[in-house]
Amino acid sequence: MGLIQFFKDVFKDMKESTKAQHEVDKANFEATKAESKAQWEEAKMSPKARQEKMQRDREKQIAQADERKAAAEERIKKTKGEN
């Protein structure tokens, strides 16, 4: 492999990497834009609707915490040899 071919391969790899990173950046930008719009829409909610959303979020967090606790307790039982 000659020096010229080496540089052609290097620049080709750089070009492909740049294209792939551009796709990642574009996807991240679109996600950030959507999140920003969601936050704006949530900010415009009525106080009652905001409270209801916050309550749903709290209930979801409690359910997730309960699942994590149950999984941890199961791991403890397995570690101690209890079935």
mmCIF file of the N, C-alpha and C atoms, coordinates in Angstrom:
data_MODEL
# 
_entry.id   MODEL 
# 
loop_
_atom_site.group_PDB 
_atom_site.id 
_atom_site.type_symbol 
_atom_site.label_atom_id 
_atom_site.label_alt_id 
_atom_site.label_comp_id 
_atom_site.label_asym_id 
_atom_site.label_entity_id 
_atom_site.label_seq_id 
_atom_site.pdbx_PDB_ins_code 
_atom_site.Cartn_x 
_atom_site.Cartn_y 
_atom_site.Cartn_z 
_atom_site.occupancy 
_atom_site.B_iso_or_equiv 
_atom_site.pdbx_formal_charge 
_atom_site.auth_seq_id 
_atom_site.auth_comp_id 
_atom_site.auth_asym_id 
_atom_site.auth_atom_id 
_atom_site.pdbx_PDB_model_num 
ATOM 1   N N  . MET A 1 1  ? 0.856   -1.172  0.000  1.00 0.00 ? 1  MET A N  1 
ATOM 2   C CA . MET A 1 1  ? 0.000   0.000   0.000  1.00 0.00 ? 1  MET A CA 1 
ATOM 3   C C  . MET A 1 1  ? 0.896   1.228   0.000  1.00 0.00 ? 1  MET A C  1 
ATOM 4   N N  . GLY A 1 2  ? 0.654   2.075   -0.951 1.00 0.00 ? 2  GLY A N  1 
ATOM 5   C CA . GLY A 1 2  ? 1.475   3.270   -1.077 1.00 0.00 ? 2  GLY A CA 1 
ATOM 6   C C  . GLY A 1 2  ? 0.998   4.386   -0.172 1.00 0.00 ? 2  GLY A C  1 
ATOM 7   N N  . LEU A 1 3  ? 1.783   5.376   -0.089 1.00 0.00 ? 3  LEU A N  1 
ATOM 8   C CA . LEU A 1 3  ? 1.488   6.531   0.752  1.00 0.00 ? 3  LEU A CA 1 
ATOM 9   C C  . LEU A 1 3  ? 0.229   7.254   0.276  1.00 0.00 ? 3  LEU A C  1 
ATOM 10  N N  . ILE A 1 4  ? 0.058   7.334   -1.037 1.00 0.00 ? 4  ILE A N  1 
ATOM 11  C CA . ILE A 1 4  ? -1.121  8.014   -1.585 1.00 0.00 ? 4  ILE A CA 1 
ATOM 12  C C  . ILE A 1 4  ? -2.396  7.269   -1.198 1.00 0.00 ? 4  ILE A C  1 
ATOM 13  N N  . GLN A 1 5  ? -2.349  5.933   -1.338 1.00 0.00 ? 5  GLN A N  1 
ATOM 14  C CA . GLN A 1 5  ? -3.525  5.137   -0.966 1.00 0.00 ? 5  GLN A CA 1 
ATOM 15  C C  . GLN A 1 5  ? -3.823  5.261   0.529  1.00 0.00 ? 5  GLN A C  1 
ATOM 16  N N  . PHE A 1 6  ? -2.769  5.309   1.333  1.00 0.00 ? 6  PHE A N  1 
ATOM 17  C CA . PHE A 1 6  ? -2.936  5.472   2.777  1.00 0.00 ? 6  PHE A CA 1 
ATOM 18  C C  . PHE A 1 6  ? -3.712  6.748   3.082  1.00 0.00 ? 6  PHE A C  1 
ATOM 19  N N  . PHE A 1 7  ? -3.301  7.849   2.478  1.00 0.00 ? 7  PHE A N  1 
ATOM 20  C CA . PHE A 1 7  ? -3.982  9.113   2.736  1.00 0.00 ? 7  PHE A CA 1 
ATOM 21  C C  . PHE A 1 7  ? -5.401  9.120   2.189  1.00 0.00 ? 7  PHE A C  1 
ATOM 22  N N  . LYS A 1 8  ? -5.627  8.452   1.056  1.00 0.00 ? 8  LYS A N  1 
ATOM 23  C CA . LYS A 1 8  ? -6.982  8.346   0.514  1.00 0.00 ? 8  LYS A CA 1 
ATOM 24  C C  . LYS A 1 8  ? -7.880  7.609   1.508  1.00 0.00 ? 8  LYS A C  1 
ATOM 25  N N  . ASP A 1 9  ? -7.357  6.521   2.071  1.00 0.00 ? 9  ASP A N  1 
ATOM 26  C CA . ASP A 1 9  ? -8.137  5.751   3.045  1.00 0.00 ? 9  ASP A CA 1 
ATOM 27  C C  . ASP A 1 9  ? -8.413  6.562   4.312  1.00 0.00 ? 9  ASP A C  1 
ATOM 28  N N  . VAL A 1 10 ? -7.390  7.286   4.752  1.00 0.00 ? 10 VAL A N  1 
ATOM 29  C CA . VAL A 1 10 ? -7.539  8.110   5.959  1.00 0.00 ? 10 VAL A CA 1 
ATOM 30  C C  . VAL A 1 10 ? -8.616  9.166   5.744  1.00 0.00 ? 10 VAL A C  1 
ATOM 31  N N  . PHE A 1 11 ? -8.561  9.860   4.632  1.00 0.00 ? 11 PHE A N  1 
ATOM 32  C CA . PHE A 1 11 ? -9.537  10.916  4.374  1.00 0.00 ? 11 PHE A CA 1 
ATOM 33  C C  . PHE A 1 11 ? -10.934 10.348  4.147  1.00 0.00 ? 11 PHE A C  1 
ATOM 34  N N  . LYS A 1 12 ? -11.006 9.166   3.556  1.00 0.00 ? 12 LYS A N  1 
ATOM 35  C CA . LYS A 1 12 ? -12.307 8.508   3.373  1.00 0.00 ? 12 LYS A CA 1 
ATOM 36  C C  . LYS A 1 12 ? -12.910 8.173   4.736  1.00 0.00 ? 12 LYS A C  1 
ATOM 37  N N  . ASP A 1 13 ? -12.087 7.620   5.642  1.00 0.00 ? 13 ASP A N  1 
ATOM 38  C CA . ASP A 1 13 ? -12.555 7.302   6.989  1.00 0.00 ? 13 ASP A CA 1 
ATOM 39  C C  . ASP A 1 13 ? -13.006 8.554   7.731  1.00 0.00 ? 13 ASP A C  1 
ATOM 40  N N  . MET A 1 14 ? -12.231 9.633   7.575  1.00 0.00 ? 14 MET A N  1 
ATOM 41  C CA . MET A 1 14 ? -12.591 10.893  8.230  1.00 0.00 ? 14 MET A CA 1 
ATOM 42  C C  . MET A 1 14 ? -13.923 11.414  7.700  1.00 0.00 ? 14 MET A C  1 
ATOM 43  N N  . LYS A 1 15 ? -14.129 11.296  6.401  1.00 0.00 ? 15 LYS A N  1 
ATOM 44  C CA . LYS A 1 15 ? -15.366 11.761  5.786  1.00 0.00 ? 15 LYS A CA 1 
ATOM 45  C C  . LYS A 1 15 ? -16.557 10.961  6.310  1.00 0.00 ? 15 LYS A C  1 
ATOM 46  N N  . GLU A 1 16 ? -16.413 9.644   6.384  1.00 0.00 ? 16 GLU A N  1 
ATOM 47  C CA . GLU A 1 16 ? -17.492 8.792   6.888  1.00 0.00 ? 16 GLU A CA 1 
ATOM 48  C C  . GLU A 1 16 ? -17.777 9.088   8.354  1.00 0.00 ? 16 GLU A C  1 
ATOM 49  N N  . SER A 1 17 ? -16.719 9.281   9.123  1.00 0.00 ? 17 SER A N  1 
ATOM 50  C CA . SER A 1 17 ? -16.882 9.596   10.540 1.00 0.00 ? 17 SER A CA 1 
ATOM 51  C C  . SER A 1 17 ? -17.594 10.936  10.720 1.00 0.00 ? 17 SER A C  1 
ATOM 52  N N  . THR A 1 18 ? -17.239 11.902  9.904  1.00 0.00 ? 18 THR A N  1 
ATOM 53  C CA . THR A 1 18 ? -17.874 13.217  9.979  1.00 0.00 ? 18 THR A CA 1 
ATOM 54  C C  . THR A 1 18 ? -19.348 13.130  9.627  1.00 0.00 ? 18 THR A C  1 
ATOM 55  N N  . LYS A 1 19 ? -19.679 12.349  8.617  1.00 0.00 ? 19 LYS A N  1 
ATOM 56  C CA . LYS A 1 19 ? -21.086 12.170  8.247  1.00 0.00 ? 19 LYS A CA 1 
ATOM 57  C C  . LYS A 1 19 ? -21.866 11.520  9.389  1.00 0.00 ? 19 LYS A C  1 
ATOM 58  N N  . ALA A 1 20 ? -21.283 10.484  9.988  1.00 0.00 ? 20 ALA A N  1 
ATOM 59  C CA . ALA A 1 20 ? -21.956 9.795   11.086 1.00 0.00 ? 20 ALA A CA 1 
ATOM 60  C C  . ALA A 1 20 ? -22.150 10.732  12.276 1.00 0.00 ? 20 ALA A C  1 
ATOM 61  N N  . GLN A 1 21 ? -21.118 11.522  12.601 1.00 0.00 ? 21 GLN A N  1 
ATOM 62  C CA . GLN A 1 21 ? -21.233 12.459  13.718 1.00 0.00 ? 21 GLN A CA 1 
ATOM 63  C C  . GLN A 1 21 ? -22.270 13.529  13.419 1.00 0.00 ? 21 GLN A C  1 
ATOM 64  N N  . HIS A 1 22 ? -22.368 13.949  12.164 1.00 0.00 ? 22 HIS A N  1 
ATOM 65  C CA . HIS A 1 22 ? -23.375 14.926  11.778 1.00 0.00 ? 22 HIS A CA 1 
ATOM 66  C C  . HIS A 1 22 ? -24.783 14.376  12.021 1.00 0.00 ? 22 HIS A C  1 
ATOM 67  N N  . GLU A 1 23 ? -24.990 13.107  11.709 1.00 0.00 ? 23 GLU A N  1 
ATOM 68  C CA . GLU A 1 23 ? -26.296 12.485  11.951 1.00 0.00 ? 23 GLU A CA 1 
ATOM 69  C C  . GLU A 1 23 ? -26.609 12.460  13.444 1.00 0.00 ? 23 GLU A C  1 
ATOM 70  N N  . VAL A 1 24 ? -25.614 12.156  14.257 1.00 0.00 ? 24 VAL A N  1 
ATOM 71  C CA . VAL A 1 24 ? -25.800 12.153  15.715 1.00 0.00 ? 24 VAL A CA 1 
ATOM 72  C C  . VAL A 1 24 ? -26.139 13.553  16.199 1.00 0.00 ? 24 VAL A C  1 
ATOM 73  N N  . ASP A 1 25 ? -25.384 14.538  15.737 1.00 0.00 ? 25 ASP A N  1 
ATOM 74  C CA . ASP A 1 25 ? -25.626 15.922  16.133 1.00 0.00 ? 25 ASP A CA 1 
ATOM 75  C C  . ASP A 1 25 ? -27.023 16.383  15.719 1.00 0.00 ? 25 ASP A C  1 
ATOM 76  N N  . LYS A 1 26 ? -27.421 16.005  14.510 1.00 0.00 ? 26 LYS A N  1 
ATOM 77  C CA . LYS A 1 26 ? -28.741 16.396  14.011 1.00 0.00 ? 26 LYS A CA 1 
ATOM 78  C C  . LYS A 1 26 ? -29.839 15.769  14.866 1.00 0.00 ? 26 LYS A C  1 
ATOM 79  N N  . ALA A 1 27 ? -29.687 14.493  15.217 1.00 0.00 ? 27 ALA A N  1 
ATOM 80  C CA . ALA A 1 27 ? -30.676 13.813  16.053 1.00 0.00 ? 27 ALA A CA 1 
ATOM 81  C C  . ALA A 1 27 ? -30.740 14.446  17.443 1.00 0.00 ? 27 ALA A C  1 
ATOM 82  N N  . ASN A 1 28 ? -29.575 14.759  18.015 1.00 0.00 ? 28 ASN A N  1 
ATOM 83  C CA . ASN A 1 28 ? -29.544 15.409  19.327 1.00 0.00 ? 28 ASN A CA 1 
ATOM 84  C C  . ASN A 1 28 ? -30.192 16.790  19.282 1.00 0.00 ? 28 ASN A C  1 
ATOM 85  N N  . PHE A 1 29 ? -29.963 17.526  18.209 1.00 0.00 ? 29 PHE A N  1 
ATOM 86  C CA . PHE A 1 29 ? -30.564 18.845  18.063 1.00 0.00 ? 29 PHE A CA 1 
ATOM 87  C C  . PHE A 1 29 ? -32.083 18.736  17.998 1.00 0.00 ? 29 PHE A C  1 
ATOM 88  N N  . GLU A 1 30 ? -32.586 17.793  17.212 1.00 0.00 ? 30 GLU A N  1 
ATOM 89  C CA . GLU A 1 30 ? -34.035 17.609  17.091 1.00 0.00 ? 30 GLU A CA 1 
ATOM 90  C C  . GLU A 1 30 ? -34.645 17.205  18.436 1.00 0.00 ? 30 GLU A C  1 
ATOM 91  N N  . ALA A 1 31 ? -33.951 16.348  19.175 1.00 0.00 ? 31 ALA A N  1 
ATOM 92  C CA . ALA A 1 31 ? -34.444 15.933  20.492 1.00 0.00 ? 31 ALA A CA 1 
ATOM 93  C C  . ALA A 1 31 ? -34.479 17.118  21.451 1.00 0.00 ? 31 ALA A C  1 
ATOM 94  N N  . THR A 1 32 ? -33.438 17.925  21.443 1.00 0.00 ? 32 THR A N  1 
ATOM 95  C CA . THR A 1 32 ? -33.386 19.102  22.312 1.00 0.00 ? 32 THR A CA 1 
ATOM 96  C C  . THR A 1 32 ? -34.475 20.092  21.944 1.00 0.00 ? 32 THR A C  1 
ATOM 97  N N  . LYS A 1 33 ? -34.699 20.262  20.660 1.00 0.00 ? 33 LYS A N  1 
ATOM 98  C CA . LYS A 1 33 ? -35.750 21.167  20.190 1.00 0.00 ? 33 LYS A CA 1 
ATOM 99  C C  . LYS A 1 33 ? -37.132 20.681  20.653 1.00 0.00 ? 33 LYS A C  1 
ATOM 100 N N  . ALA A 1 34 ? -37.372 19.385  20.552 1.00 0.00 ? 34 ALA A N  1 
ATOM 101 C CA . ALA A 1 34 ? -38.653 18.826  20.984 1.00 0.00 ? 34 ALA A CA 1 
ATOM 102 C C  . ALA A 1 34 ? -38.826 18.953  22.498 1.00 0.00 ? 34 ALA A C  1 
ATOM 103 N N  . GLU A 1 35 ? -37.758 18.713  23.244 1.00 0.00 ? 35 GLU A N  1 
ATOM 104 C CA . GLU A 1 35 ? -37.830 18.851  24.702 1.00 0.00 ? 35 GLU A CA 1 
ATOM 105 C C  . GLU A 1 35 ? -38.107 20.296  25.091 1.00 0.00 ? 35 GLU A C  1 
ATOM 106 N N  . SER A 1 36 ? -37.494 21.220  24.397 1.00 0.00 ? 36 SER A N  1 
ATOM 107 C CA . SER A 1 36 ? -37.717 22.633  24.667 1.00 0.00 ? 36 SER A CA 1 
ATOM 108 C C  . SER A 1 36 ? -39.173 23.012  24.416 1.00 0.00 ? 36 SER A C  1 
ATOM 109 N N  . LYS A 1 37 ? -39.724 22.515  23.318 1.00 0.00 ? 37 LYS A N  1 
ATOM 110 C CA . LYS A 1 37 ? -41.118 22.802  23.016 1.00 0.00 ? 37 LYS A CA 1 
ATOM 111 C C  . LYS A 1 37 ? -42.039 22.184  24.069 1.00 0.00 ? 37 LYS A C  1 
ATOM 112 N N  . ALA A 1 38 ? -41.723 20.980  24.507 1.00 0.00 ? 38 ALA A N  1 
ATOM 113 C CA . ALA A 1 38 ? -42.524 20.324  25.543 1.00 0.00 ? 38 ALA A CA 1 
ATOM 114 C C  . ALA A 1 38 ? -42.495 21.139  26.840 1.00 0.00 ? 38 ALA A C  1 
ATOM 115 N N  . GLN A 1 39 ? -41.312 21.632  27.197 1.00 0.00 ? 39 GLN A N  1 
ATOM 116 C CA . GLN A 1 39 ? -41.208 22.455  28.404 1.00 0.00 ? 39 GLN A CA 1 
ATOM 117 C C  . GLN A 1 39 ? -42.027 23.736  28.254 1.00 0.00 ? 39 GLN A C  1 
ATOM 118 N N  . TRP A 1 40 ? -42.000 24.333  27.087 1.00 0.00 ? 40 TRP A N  1 
ATOM 119 C CA . TRP A 1 40 ? -42.776 25.542  26.841 1.00 0.00 ? 40 TRP A CA 1 
ATOM 120 C C  . TRP A 1 40 ? -44.266 25.256  26.976 1.00 0.00 ? 40 TRP A C  1 
ATOM 121 N N  . GLU A 1 41 ? -44.719 24.164  26.386 1.00 0.00 ? 41 GLU A N  1 
ATOM 122 C CA . GLU A 1 41 ? -46.134 23.810  26.471 1.00 0.00 ? 41 GLU A CA 1 
ATOM 123 C C  . GLU A 1 41 ? -46.536 23.512  27.915 1.00 0.00 ? 41 GLU A C  1 
ATOM 124 N N  . GLU A 1 42 ? -45.646 22.848  28.661 1.00 0.00 ? 42 GLU A N  1 
ATOM 125 C CA . GLU A 1 42 ? -45.937 22.573  30.067 1.00 0.00 ? 42 GLU A CA 1 
ATOM 126 C C  . GLU A 1 42 ? -46.008 23.864  30.874 1.00 0.00 ? 42 GLU A C  1 
ATOM 127 N N  . ALA A 1 43 ? -45.175 24.845  30.529 1.00 0.00 ? 43 ALA A N  1 
ATOM 128 C CA . ALA A 1 43 ? -45.172 26.118  31.248 1.00 0.00 ? 43 ALA A CA 1 
ATOM 129 C C  . ALA A 1 43 ? -46.479 26.878  31.026 1.00 0.00 ? 43 ALA A C  1 
ATOM 130 N N  . LYS A 1 44 ? -47.123 26.640  29.887 1.00 0.00 ? 44 LYS A N  1 
ATOM 131 C CA . LYS A 1 44 ? -48.374 27.334  29.585 1.00 0.00 ? 44 LYS A CA 1 
ATOM 132 C C  . LYS A 1 44 ? -49.590 26.626  30.178 1.00 0.00 ? 44 LYS A C  1 
ATOM 133 N N  . MET A 1 45 ? -49.386 25.487  30.848 1.00 0.00 ? 45 MET A N  1 
ATOM 134 C CA . MET A 1 45 ? -50.508 24.730  31.406 1.00 0.00 ? 45 MET A CA 1 
ATOM 135 C C  . MET A 1 45 ? -51.172 25.525  32.531 1.00 0.00 ? 45 MET A C  1 
ATOM 136 N N  . SER A 1 46 ? -52.434 25.239  32.753 1.00 0.00 ? 46 SER A N  1 
ATOM 137 C CA . SER A 1 46 ? -53.120 25.862  33.870 1.00 0.00 ? 46 SER A CA 1 
ATOM 138 C C  . SER A 1 46 ? -52.572 25.281  35.171 1.00 0.00 ? 46 SER A C  1 
ATOM 139 N N  . PRO A 1 47 ? -52.726 26.020  36.268 1.00 0.00 ? 47 PRO A N  1 
ATOM 140 C CA . PRO A 1 47 ? -52.210 25.514  37.549 1.00 0.00 ? 47 PRO A CA 1 
ATOM 141 C C  . PRO A 1 47 ? -52.790 24.140  37.913 1.00 0.00 ? 47 PRO A C  1 
ATOM 142 N N  . LYS A 1 48 ? -54.073 23.933  37.651 1.00 0.00 ? 48 LYS A N  1 
ATOM 143 C CA . LYS A 1 48 ? -54.685 22.647  37.998 1.00 0.00 ? 48 LYS A CA 1 
ATOM 144 C C  . LYS A 1 48 ? -54.091 21.526  37.148 1.00 0.00 ? 48 LYS A C  1 
ATOM 145 N N  . ALA A 1 49 ? -53.936 21.760  35.857 1.00 0.00 ? 49 ALA A N  1 
ATOM 146 C CA . ALA A 1 49 ? -53.352 20.760  34.966 1.00 0.00 ? 49 ALA A CA 1 
ATOM 147 C C  . ALA A 1 49 ? -51.902 20.482  35.354 1.00 0.00 ? 49 ALA A C  1 
ATOM 148 N N  . ARG A 1 50 ? -51.174 21.521  35.751 1.00 0.00 ? 50 ARG A N  1 
ATOM 149 C CA . ARG A 1 50 ? -49.785 21.352  36.174 1.00 0.00 ? 50 ARG A CA 1 
ATOM 150 C C  . ARG A 1 50 ? -49.718 20.481  37.427 1.00 0.00 ? 50 ARG A C  1 
ATOM 151 N N  . GLN A 1 51 ? -50.623 20.716  38.381 1.00 0.00 ? 51 GLN A N  1 
ATOM 152 C CA . GLN A 1 51 ? -50.646 19.912  39.605 1.00 0.00 ? 51 GLN A CA 1 
ATOM 153 C C  . GLN A 1 51 ? -50.947 18.451  39.286 1.00 0.00 ? 51 GLN A C  1 
ATOM 154 N N  . GLU A 1 52 ? -51.906 18.219  38.386 1.00 0.00 ? 52 GLU A N  1 
ATOM 155 C CA . GLU A 1 52 ? -52.245 16.854  38.015 1.00 0.00 ? 52 GLU A CA 1 
ATOM 156 C C  . GLU A 1 52 ? -51.059 16.160  37.351 1.00 0.00 ? 52 GLU A C  1 
ATOM 157 N N  . LYS A 1 53 ? -50.355 16.869  36.483 1.00 0.00 ? 53 LYS A N  1 
ATOM 158 C CA . LYS A 1 53 ? -49.182 16.294  35.828 1.00 0.00 ? 53 LYS A CA 1 
ATOM 159 C C  . LYS A 1 53 ? -48.102 15.978  36.849 1.00 0.00 ? 53 LYS A C  1 
ATOM 160 N N  . MET A 1 54 ? -47.864 16.893  37.771 1.00 0.00 ? 54 MET A N  1 
ATOM 161 C CA . MET A 1 54 ? -46.859 16.660  38.793 1.00 0.00 ? 54 MET A CA 1 
ATOM 162 C C  . MET A 1 54 ? -47.224 15.452  39.650 1.00 0.00 ? 54 MET A C  1 
ATOM 163 N N  . GLN A 1 55 ? -48.508 15.286  39.957 1.00 0.00 ? 55 GLN A N  1 
ATOM 164 C CA . GLN A 1 55 ? -48.943 14.135  40.755 1.00 0.00 ? 55 GLN A CA 1 
ATOM 165 C C  . GLN A 1 55 ? -48.718 12.830  39.982 1.00 0.00 ? 55 GLN A C  1 
ATOM 166 N N  . ARG A 1 56 ? -49.030 12.839  38.679 1.00 0.00 ? 56 ARG A N  1 
ATOM 167 C CA . ARG A 1 56 ? -48.783 11.641  37.864 1.00 0.00 ? 56 ARG A CA 1 
ATOM 168 C C  . ARG A 1 56 ? -47.291 11.328  37.831 1.00 0.00 ? 56 ARG A C  1 
ATOM 169 N N  . ASP A 1 57 ? -46.465 12.357  37.693 1.00 0.00 ? 57 ASP A N  1 
ATOM 170 C CA . ASP A 1 57 ? -45.014 12.153  37.682 1.00 0.00 ? 57 ASP A CA 1 
ATOM 171 C C  . ASP A 1 57 ? -44.534 11.569  39.013 1.00 0.00 ? 57 ASP A C  1 
ATOM 172 N N  . ARG A 1 58 ? -45.065 12.085  40.123 1.00 0.00 ? 58 ARG A N  1 
ATOM 173 C CA . ARG A 1 58 ? -44.678 11.563  41.442 1.00 0.00 ? 58 ARG A CA 1 
ATOM 174 C C  . ARG A 1 58 ? -45.099 10.108  41.593 1.00 0.00 ? 58 ARG A C  1 
ATOM 175 N N  . GLU A 1 59 ? -46.297 9.783   41.145 1.00 0.00 ? 59 GLU A N  1 
ATOM 176 C CA . GLU A 1 59 ? -46.766 8.403   41.245 1.00 0.00 ? 59 GLU A CA 1 
ATOM 177 C C  . GLU A 1 59 ? -45.895 7.472   40.403 1.00 0.00 ? 59 GLU A C  1 
ATOM 178 N N  . LYS A 1 60 ? -45.493 7.943   39.233 1.00 0.00 ? 60 LYS A N  1 
ATOM 179 C CA . LYS A 1 60 ? -44.619 7.146   38.363 1.00 0.00 ? 60 LYS A CA 1 
ATOM 180 C C  . LYS A 1 60 ? -43.268 6.922   39.037 1.00 0.00 ? 60 LYS A C  1 
ATOM 181 N N  . GLN A 1 61 ? -42.727 7.974   39.678 1.00 0.00 ? 61 GLN A N  1 
ATOM 182 C CA . GLN A 1 61 ? -41.446 7.853   40.360 1.00 0.00 ? 61 GLN A CA 1 
ATOM 183 C C  . GLN A 1 61 ? -41.533 6.889   41.535 1.00 0.00 ? 61 GLN A C  1 
ATOM 184 N N  . ILE A 1 62 ? -42.646 6.931   42.262 1.00 0.00 ? 62 ILE A N  1 
ATOM 185 C CA . ILE A 1 62 ? -42.836 6.015   43.384 1.00 0.00 ? 62 ILE A CA 1 
ATOM 186 C C  . ILE A 1 62 ? -42.897 4.575   42.883 1.00 0.00 ? 62 ILE A C  1 
ATOM 187 N N  . ALA A 1 63 ? -43.622 4.347   41.788 1.00 0.00 ? 63 ALA A N  1 
ATOM 188 C CA . ALA A 1 63 ? -43.723 3.001   41.224 1.00 0.00 ? 63 ALA A CA 1 
ATOM 189 C C  . ALA A 1 63 ? -42.344 2.502   40.776 1.00 0.00 ? 63 ALA A C  1 
ATOM 190 N N  . GLN A 1 64 ? -41.561 3.374   40.157 1.00 0.00 ? 64 GLN A N  1 
ATOM 191 C CA . GLN A 1 64 ? -40.220 2.973   39.729 1.00 0.00 ? 64 GLN A CA 1 
ATOM 192 C C  . GLN A 1 64 ? -39.339 2.660   40.934 1.00 0.00 ? 64 GLN A C  1 
ATOM 193 N N  . ALA A 1 65 ? -39.456 3.461   41.989 1.00 0.00 ? 65 ALA A N  1 
ATOM 194 C CA . ALA A 1 65 ? -38.658 3.222   43.192 1.00 0.00 ? 65 ALA A CA 1 
ATOM 195 C C  . ALA A 1 65 ? -39.057 1.889   43.833 1.00 0.00 ? 65 ALA A C  1 
ATOM 196 N N  . ASP A 1 66 ? -40.360 1.588   43.850 1.00 0.00 ? 66 ASP A N  1 
ATOM 197 C CA . ASP A 1 66 ? -40.815 0.315   44.403 1.00 0.00 ? 66 ASP A CA 1 
ATOM 198 C C  . ASP A 1 66 ? -40.267 -0.863  43.602 1.00 0.00 ? 66 ASP A C  1 
ATOM 199 N N  . GLU A 1 67 ? -40.230 -0.726  42.270 1.00 0.00 ? 67 GLU A N  1 
ATOM 200 C CA . GLU A 1 67 ? -39.669 -1.782  41.419 1.00 0.00 ? 67 GLU A CA 1 
ATOM 201 C C  . GLU A 1 67 ? -38.186 -1.976  41.700 1.00 0.00 ? 67 GLU A C  1 
ATOM 202 N N  . ARG A 1 68 ? -37.466 -0.873  41.839 1.00 0.00 ? 68 ARG A N  1 
ATOM 203 C CA . ARG A 1 68 ? -36.035 -0.964  42.130 1.00 0.00 ? 68 ARG A CA 1 
ATOM 204 C C  . ARG A 1 68 ? -35.802 -1.616  43.485 1.00 0.00 ? 68 ARG A C  1 
ATOM 205 N N  . LYS A 1 69 ? -36.633 -1.268  44.464 1.00 0.00 ? 69 LYS A N  1 
ATOM 206 C CA . LYS A 1 69 ? -36.504 -1.840  45.803 1.00 0.00 ? 69 LYS A CA 1 
ATOM 207 C C  . LYS A 1 69 ? -36.759 -3.339  45.764 1.00 0.00 ? 69 LYS A C  1 
ATOM 208 N N  . ALA A 1 70 ? -37.803 -3.755  45.045 1.00 0.00 ? 70 ALA A N  1 
ATOM 209 C CA . ALA A 1 70 ? -38.120 -5.179  44.942 1.00 0.00 ? 70 ALA A CA 1 
ATOM 210 C C  . ALA A 1 70 ? -36.982 -5.937  44.252 1.00 0.00 ? 70 ALA A C  1 
ATOM 211 N N  . ALA A 1 71 ? -36.425 -5.350  43.200 1.00 0.00 ? 71 ALA A N  1 
ATOM 212 C CA . ALA A 1 71 ? -35.315 -5.995  42.502 1.00 0.00 ? 71 ALA A CA 1 
ATOM 213 C C  . ALA A 1 71 ? -34.097 -6.114  43.419 1.00 0.00 ? 71 ALA A C  1 
ATOM 214 N N  . ALA A 1 72 ? -33.831 -5.089  44.204 1.00 0.00 ? 72 ALA A N  1 
ATOM 215 C CA . ALA A 1 72 ? -32.690 -5.125  45.124 1.00 0.00 ? 72 ALA A CA 1 
ATOM 216 C C  . ALA A 1 72 ? -32.911 -6.177  46.209 1.00 0.00 ? 72 ALA A C  1 
ATOM 217 N N  . GLU A 1 73 ? -34.115 -6.268  46.725 1.00 0.00 ? 73 GLU A N  1 
ATOM 218 C CA . GLU A 1 73 ? -34.410 -7.274  47.748 1.00 0.00 ? 73 GLU A CA 1 
ATOM 219 C C  . GLU A 1 73 ? -34.257 -8.683  47.182 1.00 0.00 ? 73 GLU A C  1 
ATOM 220 N N  . GLU A 1 74 ? -34.649 -8.872  45.927 1.00 0.00 ? 74 GLU A N  1 
ATOM 221 C CA . GLU A 1 74 ? -34.491 -10.172 45.275 1.00 0.00 ? 74 GLU A CA 1 
ATOM 222 C C  . GLU A 1 74 ? -33.008 -10.510 45.115 1.00 0.00 ? 74 GLU A C  1 
ATOM 223 N N  . ARG A 1 75 ? -32.203 -9.522  44.749 1.00 0.00 ? 75 ARG A N  1 
ATOM 224 C CA . ARG A 1 75 ? -30.763 -9.742  44.630 1.00 0.00 ? 75 ARG A CA 1 
ATOM 225 C C  . ARG A 1 75 ? -30.145 -10.098 45.973 1.00 0.00 ? 75 ARG A C  1 
ATOM 226 N N  . ILE A 1 76 ? -30.627 -9.455  47.046 1.00 0.00 ? 76 ILE A N  1 
ATOM 227 C CA . ILE A 1 76 ? -30.122 -9.753  48.388 1.00 0.00 ? 76 ILE A CA 1 
ATOM 228 C C  . ILE A 1 76 ? -30.434 -11.204 48.754 1.00 0.00 ? 76 ILE A C  1 
ATOM 229 N N  . LYS A 1 77 ? -31.670 -11.628 48.472 1.00 0.00 ? 77 LYS A N  1 
ATOM 230 C CA . LYS A 1 77 ? -32.066 -13.010 48.765 1.00 0.00 ? 77 LYS A CA 1 
ATOM 231 C C  . LYS A 1 77 ? -31.188 -14.003 48.006 1.00 0.00 ? 77 LYS A C  1 
ATOM 232 N N  . LYS A 1 78 ? -30.933 -13.726 46.716 1.00 0.00 ? 78 LYS A N  1 
ATOM 233 C CA . LYS A 1 78 ? -30.108 -14.619 45.909 1.00 0.00 ? 78 LYS A CA 1 
ATOM 234 C C  . LYS A 1 78 ? -28.684 -14.671 46.439 1.00 0.00 ? 78 LYS A C  1 
ATOM 235 N N  . THR A 1 79 ? -28.182 -13.537 46.895 1.00 0.00 ? 79 THR A N  1 
ATOM 236 C CA . THR A 1 79 ? -26.822 -13.474 47.414 1.00 0.00 ? 79 THR A CA 1 
ATOM 237 C C  . THR A 1 79 ? -26.691 -14.290 48.707 1.00 0.00 ? 79 THR A C  1 
ATOM 238 N N  . LYS A 1 80 ? -27.723 -14.240 49.531 1.00 0.00 ? 80 LYS A N  1 
ATOM 239 C CA . LYS A 1 80 ? -27.688 -14.963 50.802 1.00 0.00 ? 80 LYS A CA 1 
ATOM 240 C C  . LYS A 1 80 ? -28.057 -16.433 50.625 1.00 0.00 ? 80 LYS A C  1 
ATOM 241 N N  . GLY A 1 81 ? -28.459 -16.818 49.444 1.00 0.00 ? 81 GLY A N  1 
ATOM 242 C CA . GLY A 1 81 ? -28.785 -18.216 49.190 1.00 0.00 ? 81 GLY A CA 1 
ATOM 243 C C  . GLY A 1 81 ? -30.232 -18.564 49.529 1.00 0.00 ? 81 GLY A C  1 
ATOM 244 N N  . GLU A 1 82 ? -31.025 -17.573 49.797 1.00 0.00 ? 82 GLU A N  1 
ATOM 245 C CA . GLU A 1 82 ? -32.439 -17.812 50.089 1.00 0.00 ? 82 GLU A CA 1 
ATOM 246 C C  . GLU A 1 82 ? -33.208 -17.877 48.785 1.00 0.00 ? 82 GLU A C  1 
ATOM 247 N N  . ASN A 1 83 ? -34.197 -18.717 48.722 1.00 0.00 ? 83 ASN A N  1 
ATOM 248 C CA . ASN A 1 83 ? -35.010 -18.807 47.508 1.00 0.00 ? 83 ASN A CA 1 
ATOM 249 C C  . ASN A 1 83 ? -36.396 -18.486 47.791 1.00 0.00 ? 83 ASN A C  1 
# 
